[in-house]
Amino acid sequence: MSKFDQYEGFQVESPETWTQFRKNKFDTKPFGDHDVEIKIDCCGVCASDIHTISGGWGAQNFPLAVGHEIVGKALRVGPKVTLIKEGQRVGVGAQSWSCLECRQCKNDNETYCAKQMDTYGAVWPDTGIVAQGGFSSHVRTHEFWVFPIPDALPSELAAPMLCAGITSYSPLVRNGAGPGKKVAVVGLGGLGHFAVLFSKALGAETWVISRSHSKEADAKKMGADGYLATGDKDWNKDHKMTFDLIISTANNFGEGFDLSGYLALLDVHGKWISVGLPEEATLNIKPQDLLDNGCLIGASHLGSRREMLEMLQLAADKGIKSWVETVPISPENLSKTVQRLRNNDVRYRFTMTDYDKAFGA
């Protein structure tokens, strides 16, 4: 019998069996003074989950329950918790710890802390326990990475915002998206659809860039002001040096990816910010492509607690609704769902639900 508290979750045993989920019991870290214990109600399914369990992002700590777009109820809080109240509906995203003492942490950049720990797969140094994610009955998380969910946001729509949403929102606000600015979103998938929704909510003129016109109708429904298909001849000719910011959510920088064609769209000192993380991909940059407009290339990782709270409130105030397909959680449904996501068969996020049926009330 384990000396640690245990939860239940649907775990994957290895990359070779990444589509097979089994309900197992697992140890969880000791309850700390700043911890919040959460009974999970639903959890979004993220491409990060697939990259992790399939081995696409390298070696992992198996068996592993993934899922880092968690919404549930705070069952109990530690004696030093001040940010969360017992009984509150709360969320947890892709990060669950940082030192809170370094320069980055003290400047709303805790996602860049050298000691930061992910919600699943990280090893707690004091115990060696592997953190498990949201395809589980419960999660135990430091209060700083637990976020109150506004009443106006349904749980199944809020869940995907806790990773995909913040990943898209943070680079928008950090790079000036708003009234008078023109933003392009590369790729209309799970990340891209949030980038469009939040860019419009922030007041920016917002365009979508995709390979074909197959998603143009969806883009317009989301509020996009314009649409460019890179498969069209001279697709960027009439739009060069007209954009202030490009958010790239592309999950593939394969052969033929014309980065120079995208960079040519940027105004002087405009920015290309990458948030997609393709497996084994290389972004080939020619210095000459940066000269005509002095454009800047960067990236973004998740977002701060302050940005998370602002994003959730903006979504509540503006009535922003994630495009979500809900799926009752079970081993069979998890297997089908991760395979559908791998094949891009979703518009545009999945949320696993019905946790009471899987784990009990």
Protein Blocks (a to p, Z undefined) as FASTA:
>chain_A
ZZbdcddddddfbfklmmbccddddddddddfkbccdddfbdcddfklmmmmnopnopad
ddddehjddcdddfbdcfkbckbcehiacdddfbfbdeklamklmnopammgfkbccfbh
pacfklopacddfkbfbdcddfklcccddfklcfklmmmmmmmmmmmmmmmmmnopaehi
acddehjafklmmmmmmmmmnopacddddfblmlmmmmmmnopabdcdfkbghklmmmgo
kbfbdcdfbfbfcehiafklmmmmpcghiacddfbdcehiacdddfklmmmnopacddde
hjafklmmmmmmmmmmnopacddddddddfklmmmmmmmmmnopacfbdcdehklmmnoZ
Z
